[in-house]
Amino acid sequence: MTDLEIRPVEARDADAVLGVVRAAFGAHDPDGGVKVADLWGDVRASDHLLAERVAVLDGQVVGHVGVSRCWIDARRELVEACMLSPLSTAPAHERRGIGTALVAAAVEAARELGCPAIFLEGSPDFYGRRGFEPAATYGFEAPSVRVPAPAFQLVLLSEVPDWLSGRVVYPDVWWRHDSTGLRDPDLAEVEKALGTG
């Protein structure tokens, strides 16, 4: 897909981004993707937003990825890190490499920000093929028990000191929207699929 452009979000992209997020999450959300779009609107309005990238094809926004602030609650000190969420591709453009390009752009943005790691909750199969590893391997704990261990993943962006491990803490906006981990029956289904339930 040679005419695909990945670029930072511009002010004129705001409505298109929320439209792509709604469309991408609509199949999984009884509210038609509104929950994730509302969450992202609040993240965007906060001081937790660190980077956003869009995928543009023929002048149309067809994908989006957000990078926001989180922290590692290490025994020695609180360390700022990055989290990738949400990743959205317009359904008509799925399976064309757009998500892969956006994941790479998010990782690069986090690296440029100087974050030691970028975390996410998602499919180990999808993200594992794009460089993510289980965060527990490096001593990092998910922010909630409702995040199955295989789904909580990271990319280390720099050499981390041996003391850097602990629970990852999300900003309050994620908790206000109840968007950390999953709740039953979705959680039970994912745990069964991952063989952890």
N, C-alpha and C positions, 0 to 999 in steps of 0.2 A: 504494500500500500504506500506508494511513493509520494502521494500528495497529502498524506496525513501530517498535520502540524501539531506538535506538542508545545504549548507556550504557557506563560503565567496568565492567570485570570485577570481580565480587565473589568472595569466598572460596567461596561456595556454587556458583559456576559452573565450578570447576576441572575436574570430570569431564566436564561437558557440552562445554566448550571442547575438550578432548582428543578427545572423540568426534566433534565436527564436523571437527576437523583430520584425524583418521584417515579419516573418510568422504570428505572433499573430495579428499584425496591418494591414496586407495586405488586409484583407477583407474590412476594413473601409477606406483605403487610396488608392486613384486612382494611386498613385506611388508605390503600393505594399509594404507598410510599410517602405519605404525609409525615409520619413520625420521623423518619430519617431526614427528610427535607427540612422539617421544623428544627430538628437538632442542629443540622448544619447551618441553618440561618442564624441560630443563636451563637454557635461557635464563631461564625464569621463576624458577628457583632461584638465579640468579646476580645480580650487581649490574649486569648489562647491560640488564635489562628497564627500559624507560622508560614505556611505556603499553600498555594493552590495551583494546580495545573489543569488545563483543559486540552482535550484532543479535538482538533478542528479538521473537518473534511468537507471540501467544496464550500467553504465559508460557514458551515454549520457546526455548532458544538455537539459532538457525539459521545463525549466522555469527559469525566472529571475525576480528580483525586484531591483529597485534602490531607494536609499535614498539620497537626496541632500539638500543643504542649502537653506533656505528662511529666511525671517525676519518678525517680527511683529512690525509694525510701531505704537507703543503705544504713548500716549501723553507724558509719562514720559521719555521713552528712547526706542531705537531700540533694540529689543531682537531677538537673533538668535533662529530659530526653524528648524524643519525638514519637508520635503515633500516627500511623497511616489509617485514615478512615474519614469518610467513606470512599470507596472505589466504585465508580458507576460508569457503565457503558449503555448507551441507548440500545434497547433490545434488538432493533433492526440491524445493528452494527456489531453484534457479539460474534465471537470466534473469528475475528479478523486481526488479532494482535493489538487491539487498542488498549485493553486492560494491561497487557504485558508492557507496552510502551509507557503507560501512565505509572505503573509500579516502579519502573526504572527511573522515571522522572521524579517520583516522590523520594526514592532512596537517595538520588543525587541531591535533591533539595535539602534533605536532612543532613547529608554530609557537608554541604556548603554552610549550613547553619551551625556546624560544629557539634552536633549531637553525638553522644557516644554510641547510641543505638536507636533504631526505629522499630517500634513494636506494632503489632496488630492482632486482631482476633479474626480468624478466617480459616478457610479450607487448607489443611496441610498439603493436600495434593496440588491445588492451584498455586499457592504461595511457595510451597517447597520447591517447585520447578522454577521459581523466580528468585531463588537465593535465600529464602527465609528458612530458619531453623527453629525447633522448639526452644522457647525462652528458658524453660526449666533446665536445659542442658548447661546453661551458664549461671544457674543459681537465681534466676529471676522468677518471681511469683506473679500470677495474674492478679488483677485488682479485685476480683470476685471469685468465690467458689463456683459461680455459675458459668465460668469460662473453662471448658474442658482443656486439660493440659496440652493435648496435641494442637489445639486451635490457637493457643497463645504463642505467638512466634516473634522472631526478631531477625534483624540483620545488624551485626556489629559493624560500626562505621569507623572505629579506631581501636587501637589497642587499649583495653580497659585494665585499670589496676586490679590487683587480686582482691581488694576489699569491696569492689563494686558489684554488689548483688543485693537482692532484697525484693520487696513487694513494689510493683509498679502502681502508681497512684494517678488516677484520672482527675481532671478538673471537675468541679461541681456540676457544670452544665450536663455532663454525661449522666450523672445520677438524677438530676431533675427530670431528665427525659427517660429515665429507666432504660438507658441504652448501653449498659455494661453487661456483657454476657447475655444469656438467654434465660427465659422462664419456661416452665413446663406448659404445654406439652412439647414445645420446640426443643427445649434442652434435652429431654429424654430421647427424642428422635435422633438428635445429633450425637449424643453419647452412645446410643445403640449403633449408629453408623460408624463411629470411631472405635467401637469396642471398649469403651471406658465406663459404660453405665452399669 
